Amino acid sequence: MKEKIRQLLEEALPLVDFDSDFLFSELDSLGVTTILMLLSDEFGIHLDATDATPRNLRSLDSIVAMVEQKLQS
């Protein structure tokens, strides 16, 4: 799951370091929107502005956790 998400996001946002521990600080509003849209489309989950928190987008691991949580609910 993690590698699938990494590949998807790196293709769309090649200038972002997805290994960063401070991923959220590297993202602008377009980057955040892109991530939410790609994950929504790829996994068939509903993500909106309330999911765009520093906690959910802190790192690639936190993004994976958010997707897994959405898939379970």
N, CA, C and O atoms as a Tinker XYZ file with bonds, in Angstrom:
   292  protein
     1  N      0.843000   -1.198000    0.000000    73     2
     2  CA     0.000000    0.000000    0.000000    64     1     3
     3  C      0.880000    1.250000    0.000000    63     2     4     5
     4  O      0.653000    2.185000   -0.768000    81     3
     5  N      1.885000    1.249000    0.872000    73     3     6
     6  CA     2.738000    2.438000    0.986000    64     5     7
     7  C      3.450000    2.733000   -0.329000    63     6     8     9
     8  O      3.510000    3.884000   -0.762000    81     7
     9  N      3.989000    1.697000   -0.961000    73     7    10
    10  CA     4.716000    1.913000   -2.217000    64     9    11
    11  C      3.777000    2.347000   -3.346000    63    10    12    13
    12  O      4.157000    3.149000   -4.199000    81    11
    13  N      2.564000    1.820000   -3.348000    73    11    14
    14  CA     1.584000    2.220000   -4.357000    64    13    15
    15  C      1.262000    3.704000   -4.210000    63    14    16    17
    16  O      1.205000    4.434000   -5.200000    81    15
    17  N      1.050000    4.146000   -2.968000    73    15    18
    18  CA     0.745000    5.553000   -2.710000    64    17    19
    19  C      1.950000    6.420000   -3.049000    63    18    20    21
    20  O      1.801000    7.479000   -3.658000    81    19
    21  N      3.144000    5.977000   -2.657000    73    19    22
    22  CA     4.364000    6.736000   -2.972000    64    21    23
    23  C      4.496000    6.943000   -4.473000    63    22    24    25
    24  O      4.733000    8.062000   -4.929000    81    23
    25  N      4.345000    5.876000   -5.240000    73    23    26
    26  CA     4.498000    5.966000   -6.694000    64    25    27
    27  C      3.459000    6.908000   -7.297000    63    26    28    29
    28  O      3.782000    7.729000   -8.156000    81    27
    29  N      2.235000    6.790000   -6.852000    73    27    30
    30  CA     1.146000    7.638000   -7.354000    64    29    31
    31  C      1.446000    9.115000   -7.093000    63    30    32    33
    32  O      1.303000    9.953000   -7.983000    81    31
    33  N      1.862000    9.421000   -5.868000    73    31    34
    34  CA     2.104000   10.815000   -5.496000    64    33    35
    35  C      3.385000   11.370000   -6.107000    63    34    36    37
    36  O      3.431000   12.537000   -6.494000    81    35
    37  N      4.422000   10.545000   -6.196000    73    35    38
    38  CA     5.677000   11.022000   -6.786000    64    37    39
    39  C      5.522000   11.338000   -8.271000    63    38    40    41
    40  O      6.169000   12.252000   -8.782000    81    39
    41  N      4.670000   10.591000   -8.961000    73    39    42
    42  CA     4.429000   10.883000  -10.374000    64    41    43
    43  C      3.735000   12.230000  -10.541000    63    42    44    45
    44  O      4.040000   12.981000  -11.468000    81    43
    45  N      2.802000   12.534000   -9.641000    73    43    46
    46  CA     2.036000   13.777000   -9.748000    64    45    47
    47  C      2.787000   14.978000   -9.185000    63    46    48    49
    48  O      2.625000   16.098000   -9.669000    81    47
    49  N      3.609000   14.747000   -8.163000    73    47    50
    50  CA     4.325000   15.835000   -7.473000    64    49    51
    51  C      5.812000   15.490000   -7.368000    63    50    52    53
    52  O      6.303000   15.204000   -6.276000    81    51
    53  N      6.527000   15.516000   -8.490000    73    51    54
    54  CA     7.924000   15.059000   -8.493000    64    53    55
    55  C      8.891000   15.919000   -7.669000    63    54    56    57
    56  O      9.980000   15.451000   -7.335000    81    55
    57  N      8.531000   17.134000   -7.339000    73    55    58
    58  CA     9.438000   18.007000   -6.591000    64    57    59
    59  C      9.284000   17.882000   -5.081000    63    58    60    61
    60  O     10.044000   18.487000   -4.325000    81    59
    61  N      8.307000   17.102000   -4.642000    73    59    62
    62  CA     8.054000   16.951000   -3.206000    64    61    63
    63  C      8.848000   15.760000   -2.676000    63    62    64    65
    64  O      8.870000   14.696000   -3.293000    81    63
    65  N      9.502000   15.950000   -1.522000    73    63    66
    66  CA    10.257000   14.880000   -0.868000    64    65    67
    67  C      9.309000   14.101000    0.040000    63    66    68    69
    68  O      9.003000   14.545000    1.147000    81    67
    69  N      8.852000   12.955000   -0.419000    73    67    70
    70  CA     7.896000   12.169000    0.356000    64    69    71
    71  C      8.557000   11.382000    1.485000    63    70    72    73
    72  O      7.873000   10.675000    2.225000    81    71
    73  N      9.880000   11.495000    1.628000    73    71    74
    74  CA    10.580000   10.898000    2.757000    64    73    75
    75  C     10.745000   11.899000    3.893000    63    74    76    77
    76  O     11.260000   11.552000    4.956000    81    75
    77  N     10.320000   13.113000    3.682000    73    75    78
    78  CA    10.462000   14.169000    4.686000    64    77    79
    79  C      9.588000   13.890000    5.908000    63    78    80    81
    80  O      8.465000   13.399000    5.790000    81    79
    81  N     10.130000   14.216000    7.085000    73    79    82
    82  CA     9.352000   14.119000    8.316000    64    81    83
    83  C      8.430000   15.321000    8.481000    63    82    84    85
    84  O      7.591000   15.351000    9.380000    81    83
    85  N      8.591000   16.306000    7.611000    73    83    86
    86  CA     7.782000   17.519000    7.655000    64    85    87
    87  C      7.125000   17.743000    6.300000    63    86    88    89
    88  O      7.168000   18.840000    5.745000    81    87
    89  N      6.530000   16.702000    5.789000    73    87    90
    90  CA     5.939000   16.723000    4.453000    64    89    91
    91  C      4.923000   17.841000    4.290000    63    90    92    93
    92  O      4.905000   18.519000    3.263000    81    91
    93  N      4.073000   18.041000    5.300000    73    91    94
    94  CA     3.024000   19.054000    5.199000    64    93    95
    95  C      3.604000   20.436000    4.922000    63    94    96    97
    96  O      3.009000   21.218000    4.180000    81    95
    97  N      4.755000   20.744000    5.508000    73    95    98
    98  CA     5.355000   22.069000    5.317000    64    97    99
    99  C      5.886000   22.264000    3.895000    63    98   100   101
   100  O      6.114000   23.397000    3.472000    81    99
   101  N      6.084000   21.179000    3.160000    73    99   102
   102  CA     6.564000   21.277000    1.778000    64   101   103
   103  C      5.426000   21.466000    0.774000    63   102   104   105
   104  O      5.669000   21.759000   -0.397000    81   103
   105  N      4.197000   21.300000    1.230000    73   103   106
   106  CA     3.051000   21.320000    0.316000    64   105   107
   107  C      2.373000   22.688000    0.288000    63   106   108   109
   108  O      2.181000   23.328000    1.322000    81   107
   109  N      2.022000   23.115000   -0.910000    73   107   110
   110  CA     1.173000   24.297000   -1.035000    64   109   111
   111  C     -0.267000   23.806000   -1.212000    63   110   112   113
   112  O     -0.519000   22.601000   -1.219000    81   111
   113  N     -1.189000   24.725000   -1.352000    73   111   114
   114  CA    -2.596000   24.323000   -1.429000    64   113   115
   115  C     -2.875000   23.434000   -2.642000    63   114   116   117
   116  O     -3.708000   22.531000   -2.573000    81   115
   117  N     -2.186000   23.689000   -3.742000    73   115   118
   118  CA    -2.370000   22.848000   -4.927000    64   117   119
   119  C     -1.853000   21.435000   -4.674000    63   118   120   121
   120  O     -2.469000   20.461000   -5.106000    81   119
   121  N     -0.730000   21.324000   -3.979000    73   119   122
   122  CA    -0.178000   20.009000   -3.647000    64   121   123
   123  C     -1.115000   19.222000   -2.755000    63   122   124   125
   124  O     -1.334000   18.031000   -2.975000    81   123
   125  N     -1.669000   19.879000   -1.749000    73   123   126
   126  CA    -2.616000   19.223000   -0.838000    64   125   127
   127  C     -3.846000   18.758000   -1.608000    63   126   128   129
   128  O     -4.298000   17.626000   -1.439000    81   127
   129  N     -4.384000   19.630000   -2.449000    73   127   130
   130  CA    -5.562000   19.290000   -3.247000    64   129   131
   131  C     -5.265000   18.123000   -4.179000    63   130   132   133
   132  O     -6.090000   17.223000   -4.335000    81   131
   133  N     -4.095000   18.139000   -4.795000    73   131   134
   134  CA    -3.689000   17.060000   -5.701000    64   133   135
   135  C     -3.640000   15.724000   -4.965000    63   134   136   137
   136  O     -4.138000   14.716000   -5.466000    81   135
   137  N     -3.046000   15.719000   -3.787000    73   135   138
   138  CA    -2.959000   14.484000   -3.001000    64   137   139
   139  C     -4.347000   13.963000   -2.664000    63   138   140   141
   140  O     -4.624000   12.778000   -2.847000    81   139
   141  N     -5.212000   14.826000   -2.178000    73   139   142
   142  CA    -6.555000   14.394000   -1.800000    64   141   143
   143  C     -7.335000   13.859000   -3.003000    63   142   144   145
   144  O     -8.023000   12.844000   -2.891000    81   143
   145  N     -7.234000   14.525000   -4.136000    73   143   146
   146  CA    -7.950000   14.086000   -5.335000    64   145   147
   147  C     -7.420000   12.751000   -5.858000    63   146   148   149
   148  O     -8.198000   11.863000   -6.206000    81   147
   149  N     -6.096000   12.614000   -5.912000    73   147   150
   150  CA    -5.504000   11.366000   -6.407000    64   149   151
   151  C     -5.894000   10.180000   -5.531000    63   150   152   153
   152  O     -6.270000    9.123000   -6.037000    81   151
   153  N     -5.801000   10.361000   -4.219000    73   151   154
   154  CA    -6.132000    9.264000   -3.309000    64   153   155
   155  C     -7.617000    8.930000   -3.358000    63   154   156   157
   156  O     -7.993000    7.760000   -3.294000    81   155
   157  N     -8.457000    9.945000   -3.470000    73   155   158
   158  CA    -9.899000    9.705000   -3.588000    64   157   159
   159  C    -10.215000    8.881000   -4.824000    63   158   160   161
   160  O    -10.972000    7.914000   -4.760000    81   159
   161  N     -9.628000    9.271000   -5.951000    73   159   162
   162  CA    -9.877000    8.576000   -7.213000    64   161   163
   163  C     -9.302000    7.162000   -7.204000    63   162   164   165
   164  O     -9.968000    6.217000   -7.628000    81   163
   165  N     -8.083000    7.018000   -6.729000    73   163   166
   166  CA    -7.388000    5.726000   -6.773000    64   165   167
   167  C     -8.049000    4.684000   -5.867000    63   166   168   169
   168  O     -8.170000    3.517000   -6.240000    81   167
   169  N     -8.469000    5.110000   -4.690000    73   167   170
   170  CA    -8.968000    4.152000   -3.705000    64   169   171
   171  C    -10.484000    4.199000   -3.507000    63   170   172   173
   172  O    -11.027000    3.434000   -2.709000    81   171
   173  N    -11.170000    5.092000   -4.226000    73   171   174
   174  CA   -12.616000    5.170000   -4.125000    64   173   175
   175  C    -13.096000    5.583000   -2.741000    63   174   176   177
   176  O    -14.114000    5.098000   -2.248000    81   175
   177  N    -12.340000    6.490000   -2.124000    73   175   178
   178  CA   -12.703000    6.981000   -0.796000    64   177   179
   179  C    -13.053000    8.457000   -0.878000    63   178   180   181
   180  O    -12.692000    9.144000   -1.834000    81   179
   181  N    -13.761000    8.935000    0.138000    73   179   182
   182  CA   -14.141000   10.346000    0.168000    64   181   183
   183  C    -13.160000   11.114000    1.050000    63   182   184   185
   184  O    -13.079000   10.884000    2.256000    81   183
   185  N    -12.421000   12.020000    0.434000    73   183   186
   186  CA   -11.519000   12.913000    1.161000    64   185   187
   187  C    -11.916000   14.340000    0.831000    63   186   188   189
   188  O    -12.195000   14.659000   -0.325000    81   187
   189  N    -11.942000   15.195000    1.837000    73   187   190
   190  CA   -12.267000   16.596000    1.590000    64   189   191
   191  C    -11.349000   17.485000    2.423000    63   190   192   193
   192  O    -10.373000   17.010000    3.003000    81   191
   193  N    -11.662000   18.756000    2.476000    73   191   194
   194  CA   -10.797000   19.729000    3.151000    64   193   195
   195  C    -10.572000   19.401000    4.626000    63   194   196   197
   196  O     -9.525000   19.741000    5.179000    81   195
   197  N    -11.530000   18.752000    5.263000    73   195   198
   198  CA   -11.353000   18.420000    6.680000    64   197   199
   199  C    -10.274000   17.357000    6.890000    63   198   200   201
   200  O     -9.773000   17.193000    8.002000    81   199
   201  N     -9.917000   16.643000    5.834000    73   199   202
   202  CA    -8.852000   15.639000    5.919000    64   201   203
   203  C     -7.469000   16.235000    5.678000    63   202   204   205
   204  O     -6.457000   15.577000    5.922000    81   203
   205  N     -7.423000   17.458000    5.207000    73   203   206
   206  CA    -6.146000   18.115000    4.868000    64   205   207
   207  C     -5.533000   18.771000    6.100000    63   206   208   209
   208  O     -5.369000   19.990000    6.155000    81   207
   209  N     -5.198000   17.945000    7.082000    73   207   210
   210  CA    -4.620000   18.465000    8.322000    64   209   211
   211  C     -3.126000   18.166000    8.369000    63   210   212   213
   212  O     -2.661000   17.229000    7.721000    81   211
   213  N     -2.374000   18.953000    9.128000    73   211   214
   214  CA    -0.945000   18.648000    9.282000    64   213   215
   215  C     -0.713000   17.239000    9.839000    63   214   216   217
   216  O      0.277000   16.592000    9.498000    81   215
   217  N     -1.609000   16.774000   10.679000    73   215   218
   218  CA    -1.465000   15.422000   11.240000    64   217   219
   219  C     -1.607000   14.352000   10.153000    63   218   220   221
   220  O     -0.818000   13.408000   10.110000    81   219
   221  N     -2.602000   14.492000    9.279000    73   219   222
   222  CA    -2.827000   13.503000    8.219000    64   221   223
   223  C     -1.778000   13.566000    7.122000    63   222   224   225
   224  O     -1.499000   12.559000    6.472000    81   223
   225  N     -1.197000   14.731000    6.910000    73   223   226
   226  CA    -0.233000   14.914000    5.812000    64   225   227
   227  C      1.186000   15.158000    6.326000    63   226   228   229
   228  O      2.014000   15.735000    5.622000    81   227
   229  N      1.461000   14.720000    7.548000    73   227   230
   230  CA     2.771000   14.939000    8.163000    64   229   231
   231  C      3.873000   14.158000    7.445000    63   230   232   233
   232  O      4.993000   14.646000    7.294000    81   231
   233  N      3.547000   12.947000    7.008000    73   231   234
   234  CA     4.536000   12.084000    6.364000    64   233   235
   235  C      3.801000   11.098000    5.459000    63   234   236   237
   236  O      2.573000   11.024000    5.459000    81   235
   237  N      4.573000   10.356000    4.698000    73   235   238
   238  CA     3.966000    9.335000    3.841000    64   237   239
   239  C      3.247000    8.299000    4.702000    63   238   240   241
   240  O      2.180000    7.815000    4.323000    81   239
   241  N      3.822000    7.953000    5.858000    73   239   242
   242  CA     3.176000    6.984000    6.754000    64   241   243
   243  C      1.822000    7.491000    7.248000    63   242   244   245
   244  O      0.868000    6.719000    7.336000    81   243
   245  N      1.734000    8.773000    7.569000    73   243   246
   246  CA     0.455000    9.303000    8.051000    64   245   247
   247  C     -0.579000    9.364000    6.917000    63   246   248   249
   248  O     -1.775000    9.213000    7.163000    81   247
   249  N     -0.126000    9.582000    5.692000    73   247   250
   250  CA    -1.038000    9.552000    4.539000    64   249   251
   251  C     -1.577000    8.133000    4.349000    63   250   252   253
   252  O     -2.771000    7.940000    4.123000    81   251
   253  N     -0.682000    7.142000    4.444000    73   251   254
   254  CA    -1.098000    5.741000    4.322000    64   253   255
   255  C     -2.107000    5.397000    5.416000    63   254   256   257
   256  O     -3.111000    4.737000    5.147000    81   255
   257  N     -1.849000    5.841000    6.647000    73   255   258
   258  CA    -2.761000    5.568000    7.759000    64   257   259
   259  C     -4.132000    6.192000    7.508000    63   258   260   261
   260  O     -5.159000    5.584000    7.811000    81   259
   261  N     -4.147000    7.398000    6.959000    73   259   262
   262  CA    -5.413000    8.071000    6.656000    64   261   263
   263  C     -6.199000    7.275000    5.614000    63   262   264   265
   264  O     -7.405000    7.080000    5.765000    81   263
   265  N     -5.525000    6.817000    4.563000    73   263   266
   266  CA    -6.194000    6.036000    3.511000    64   265   267
   267  C     -6.731000    4.737000    4.094000    63   266   268   269
   268  O     -7.873000    4.362000    3.828000    81   267
   269  N     -5.915000    4.044000    4.890000    73   267   270
   270  CA    -6.355000    2.784000    5.474000    64   269   271
   271  C     -7.561000    2.972000    6.386000    63   270   272   273
   272  O     -8.471000    2.144000    6.402000    81   271
   273  N     -7.561000    4.059000    7.139000    73   271   274
   274  CA    -8.692000    4.356000    8.022000    64   273   275
   275  C     -9.959000    4.624000    7.212000    63   274   276   277
   276  O    -11.038000    4.154000    7.570000    81   275
   277  N     -9.827000    5.375000    6.125000    73   275   278
   278  CA   -10.987000    5.671000    5.263000    64   277   279
   279  C    -11.522000    4.397000    4.599000    63   278   280   281
   280  O    -12.730000    4.234000    4.431000    81   279
   281  N    -10.610000    3.505000    4.227000    73   279   282
   282  CA   -11.037000    2.253000    3.591000    64   281   283
   283  C    -11.813000    1.357000    4.567000    63   282   284   285
   284  O    -12.694000    0.602000    4.156000    81   283
   285  N    -11.486000    1.445000    5.836000    73   283   286
   286  CA   -12.165000    0.618000    6.839000    64   285   287
   287  C    -13.534000    1.156000    7.219000    63   286   288   289
   288  O    -14.401000    0.404000    7.662000    81   287
   289  N    -13.730000    2.471000    7.044000    73   287   290
   290  CA   -15.019000    3.047000    7.466000    64   289   291
   291  C    -15.999000    3.181000    6.312000    63   290   292
   292  O    -17.122000    3.647000    6.507000    81   291
